[in-house]
Amino acid sequence: MVDNSGLIQRQTAASSSSTSALPLVGGRSTTMDTTTTFRRRRTPHSPSSSNNIKSWMLITLASITIFMFGIFITIISQHKKQLKTAGSIYTKSNTNKLSNTAACPHGQERTWHGGHPAQDRPGSCWCGQDEYCMCTPSVAIDIVLYQKRPSTKNNPSDGADYDVWVVRRSDTNQLATIGGFVDTGETTENAVLREVEEETGITIPPQLMSSHHSGASSPNKNNSAIKLIGVYSDPRRDNRRHIVSIAYALEFNPDSMTTKDGSGIPHAGDDAKDVIAIPLEEIGVKYVGEDWYADHLSILLDFKMQLMVMKDGEVDRSKELYGGDVARSTCS
């Protein structure tokens, strides 16, 4: 007969080790499987707890975003208040009264009165970090490029007849003197050199652009190839903005000046549509009024009077811009 007492004792010991007695519940002893409890403790979190963590992260991120946006709005509002309280800019209108406009922010526009017809027009101005605005006119140069007309069989000349080289603008298709704006750091004389070369291809030797010299041998002698015609500052002269132009006369001499293509004849370049020669005597007679851009007819007629020593009554000003009543200061 097989003795099973040892086997029974081992089973009883294993059974007792896998269970633990719990306090009496309802008069009964309750036992729990410790192995099962250990496994339950190692199960992952439920899906609901993960969703709660994600929601908390989204709420935190949204709060930070709203806070930063509030700071940005506050900074912008303070900057706008500073611009409004920076002061006022006073500009003179055509009625000689001062009109008050808000201080112009960086790079934005303000109103100026001028052009033709004279009216309020938008224009630009520059403002520094201290909000002090330099809303000043632009500086430009205009060049009357003239040349003695060569004598031919069909067109005899005594050497006193002149042609004037003018350009036809590509934007308005009007005739205009050669010229443009003066660059920062550039003299008006150097601007003449640059603009003549850009628009006609004529290269002027720098030595021909020397200014007034003073000395014992030649006091106040002007060796420059350019001669001053006058300064034109009327706000009504140009529709783009208030532009002050310094007008020069330059005689084109093919013997001392060259052209880019070597032909000795000016050719259109830069923003010029064409370069043409017009007899000086026909300016103000055949080519008048709307044929010319801005007040360029006035510049040419002032030059015509200076070159031909004409009197005011000998020049018809009626077909100029504003009938010739354009503010300028000219040389005698």
C-alpha positions in Angstrom: 0.0 0.0 0.0 1.4 3.3 -1.0 1.9 5.9 1.7 0.5 9.2 0.5 1.0 11.1 3.7 4.1 12.9 2.5 2.4 14.0 -0.8 -0.6 15.2 1.1 1.6 17.2 3.5 3.5 18.9 0.6 0.2 19.9 -1.2 -1.1 21.4 2.1 2.1 23.4 2.5 1.9 24.7 -1.1 -1.7 25.6 -0.6 -1.1 27.5 2.6 1.8 29.4 1.0 -0.3 30.6 -2.0 -3.1 32.0 0.2 -3.2 34.3 3.1 -5.9 34.6 5.6 -7.9 37.8 5.8 -10.0 39.2 8.6 -13.4 37.6 9.1 -16.1 39.1 6.9 -19.6 38.3 7.9 -18.4 35.6 10.2 -16.3 33.9 7.5 -12.6 33.9 6.9 -11.7 35.4 3.5 -8.7 34.5 1.6 -7.1 36.1 -1.5 -4.8 34.8 -4.0 -1.6 36.8 -3.6 -0.3 35.8 -7.0 -3.4 37.3 -8.7 -3.0 40.5 -6.6 0.6 41.0 -7.7 -0.4 40.6 -11.4 -3.2 43.2 -11.0 -0.8 45.8 -9.6 1.4 45.5 -12.8 -1.4 46.2 -15.3 -1.1 49.5 -17.2 -3.2 52.7 -16.5 -6.6 52.7 -18.0 -7.3 54.8 -21.2 -9.3 57.4 -19.2 -6.2 58.4 -17.2 -4.1 58.9 -20.4 -6.8 61.2 -21.8 -6.8 63.2 -18.7 -3.0 63.9 -19.0 -3.4 64.9 -22.7 -6.2 67.3 -21.8 -4.1 68.9 -19.0 -1.2 69.4 -21.5 -3.5 71.0 -24.1 -5.0 73.4 -21.5 -1.5 74.4 -20.3 -0.3 75.1 -23.8 -3.4 77.1 -24.7 -2.9 79.2 -21.5 0.7 80.0 -22.4 -0.3 81.0 -25.9 -3.0 83.3 -24.7 -0.6 84.9 -22.2 2.1 85.6 -24.9 -0.5 87.0 -27.3 -1.7 89.4 -24.6 1.9 90.6 -24.1 2.2 91.2 -27.8 -1.0 93.2 -28.0 0.1 95.3 -25.1 3.5 96.2 -26.7 1.8 97.1 -30.0 -0.7 99.4 -28.2 2.0 101.2 -26.3 4.0 101.8 -29.5 0.9 103.3 -31.2 0.4 105.6 -28.3 4.0 106.8 -28.5 3.5 107.6 -32.2 0.4 109.6 -31.6 2.0 111.6 -28.9 5.3 112.1 -30.7 4.1 115.5 -32.0 2.8 117.1 -35.1 4.3 118.0 -38.4 3.4 121.3 -39.9 3.4 121.9 -43.6 2.7 125.0 -45.5 -0.2 124.9 -48.0 -0.8 127.1 -51.0 -2.8 129.4 -48.9 0.3 130.1 -46.8 -1.5 128.7 -43.7 0.0 126.0 -41.6 -1.9 122.7 -41.7 -1.5 120.2 -38.9 -1.0 116.5 -39.7 -0.2 113.5 -37.5 3.5 112.6 -37.0 4.4 110.3 -39.8 5.4 106.8 -38.7 8.5 105.1 -40.1 8.3 104.8 -43.9 4.6 105.8 -44.2 3.1 108.7 -46.2 2.0 112.2 -45.4 0.2 114.8 -47.4 1.8 117.6 -49.3 0.1 120.3 -51.5 1.3 120.8 -55.0 1.5 119.3 -58.5 -0.7 120.4 -61.4 -3.5 120.9 -60.7 -2.3 122.0 -57.2 -4.0 119.7 -54.7 -3.2 117.5 -51.7 -1.1 114.5 -52.7 0.4 111.6 -50.8 4.2 111.7 -50.3 6.8 109.9 -48.3 8.9 111.0 -45.4 11.7 109.6 -43.3 11.5 109.3 -39.5 14.3 108.6 -37.1 14.2 106.6 -33.9 13.4 109.7 -31.9 10.3 110.1 -34.2 11.7 113.3 -35.7 10.5 113.3 -39.3 12.5 114.7 -42.3 9.7 115.3 -44.7 11.8 117.4 -47.1 11.6 117.8 -50.8 13.6 115.6 -53.1 16.6 117.0 -54.9 17.0 116.5 -58.7 19.1 117.8 -61.5 17.9 118.7 -65.0 20.4 119.1 -67.9 19.9 121.1 -71.1 22.2 119.3 -73.4 22.8 121.5 -76.5 25.0 121.3 -79.5 26.0 123.6 -82.3 24.2 122.6 -85.4 26.5 121.5 -88.2 26.2 123.5 -91.4 25.0 121.5 -94.4 24.1 122.4 -98.0 20.4 122.1 -97.3 20.7 123.7 -93.9 23.4 126.3 -93.8 24.4 127.6 -90.4 26.6 130.4 -89.3 27.6 128.6 -86.1 25.0 130.4 -83.9 22.2 127.8 -84.4 21.8 125.2 -81.7 20.0 121.9 -81.3 18.9 120.7 -77.9 19.0 117.0 -77.1 16.0 115.9 -75.1 14.5 112.5 -74.1 11.1 111.1 -74.5 9.9 109.5 -71.3 8.8 105.9 -71.3 6.1 106.5 -68.7 4.2 109.5 -70.0 5.6 109.7 -73.5 6.3 113.4 -73.0 9.5 115.2 -73.9 11.8 116.1 -71.0 15.2 117.4 -70.3 17.9 114.8 -69.3 18.1 114.4 -65.6 17.1 112.5 -62.4 17.4 112.4 -58.7 20.6 113.1 -56.8 21.9 110.1 -54.9 22.8 110.3 -51.2 26.5 111.3 -50.9 26.5 112.6 -54.5 27.1 116.2 -55.6 24.8 117.7 -58.1 27.8 118.0 -60.5 28.5 114.3 -60.2 24.8 113.5 -60.7 25.1 115.4 -64.0 27.9 113.1 -65.1 26.0 110.0 -64.2 22.6 111.0 -65.6 24.0 112.1 -69.0 25.9 108.8 -69.4 22.9 106.7 -68.3 20.3 108.4 -70.5 22.4 109.3 -73.6 25.6 107.2 -73.5 27.8 110.4 -73.5 30.9 110.1 -71.3 32.2 113.4 -70.0 35.8 113.6 -68.8 35.9 114.5 -65.1 38.4 117.3 -65.8 35.7 119.1 -67.8 33.5 119.2 -64.7 35.9 121.2 -62.5 34.2 123.9 -60.5 35.2 127.5 -59.8 38.9 128.1 -59.1 40.4 131.1 -57.4 44.0 132.2 -57.6 46.2 135.1 -58.6 46.4 134.1 -62.2 42.7 133.3 -62.8 40.5 134.7 -60.1 37.0 133.2 -59.9 37.4 131.5 -63.3 34.9 128.8 -64.1 36.5 126.0 -66.0 33.5 123.7 -65.8 31.7 122.5 -68.9 28.3 122.9 -67.2 26.7 126.3 -66.5 24.0 126.9 -63.9 20.6 127.9 -65.4 18.7 128.1 -62.2 17.0 126.5 -59.2 13.4 125.3 -59.6 11.5 124.7 -56.4 7.8 125.3 -57.0 5.8 122.5 -55.3 3.4 122.5 -58.3 6.1 121.6 -60.8 5.9 117.8 -60.5 3.0 115.5 -59.7 5.0 112.8 -58.0 6.1 114.8 -55.0 7.7 118.1 -54.0 11.0 118.1 -56.1 13.6 120.8 -56.1 15.6 120.7 -59.3 19.0 122.4 -60.1 19.1 123.0 -63.8 22.4 123.0 -65.7 23.4 123.7 -69.3 25.9 121.4 -71.0 27.3 121.9 -74.5 28.0 118.5 -76.2 31.3 118.6 -78.0 32.1 115.3 -79.8 35.8 116.3 -80.0 36.2 116.2 -76.2 33.4 113.9 -75.2 32.8 110.3 -76.3 29.8 108.0 -76.6 29.6 104.4 -75.4 29.1 103.1 -78.9 31.7 105.4 -80.4 29.3 106.9 -82.9 29.4 110.4 -81.4 25.6 110.5 -81.4 23.5 110.3 -78.2 21.4 107.2 -77.9 18.6 106.4 -75.4 19.4 104.4 -72.3 18.2 103.8 -68.8 14.5 104.8 -68.6 14.5 107.0 -71.6 12.4 105.9 -74.6 14.2 107.9 -77.1 16.7 110.8 -77.5 16.0 113.4 -80.1 17.5 116.7 -81.2 15.2 119.7 -81.4 16.1 123.1 -82.9 16.3 125.6 -80.1 14.2 128.1 -82.0 11.3 125.7 -82.2 11.1 125.2 -78.4 8.2 127.2 -77.1 6.9 127.7 -80.7 6.4 124.2 -82.2 6.9 122.1 -79.0 4.7 123.6 -76.3 2.4 122.8 -73.4 1.6 119.2 -72.8 4.4 118.1 -75.1 6.7 118.7 -72.1 7.0 116.9 -68.7 6.5 119.1 -65.6 8.0 122.5 -66.0 10.8 121.5 -68.4 9.6 123.9 -71.0 10.2 126.7 -68.5 13.7 125.5 -68.0 14.4 125.4 -71.7 13.0 128.8 -72.3 15.0 130.3 -69.5 18.1 128.7 -71.1 17.0 130.0 -74.5 16.8 133.6 -73.1 20.3 133.3 -71.4 22.0 131.8 -74.5 20.4 134.1 -77.1 20.4 137.1 -74.8 16.7 137.5 -75.3 14.3 139.8 -73.4 11.3 138.6 -71.5 8.9 140.1 -74.1 10.6 138.1 -76.9 9.6 134.8 -75.4 6.0 133.5 -75.3 5.4 132.1 -71.8 1.7 131.5 -72.3 2.0 127.9 -73.2 4.2 127.0 -70.2 3.0 125.2 -67.1 0.9 127.8 -65.1 1.7 130.3 -67.9 5.3 130.5 -66.8 4.4 131.5 -63.3 6.5 128.8 -61.7 8.7 129.8 -58.8 12.4 129.6 -59.6 15.6 131.6 -59.3 17.6 131.9 -62.6 21.0 133.2 -63.5 21.1 136.5 -65.5 
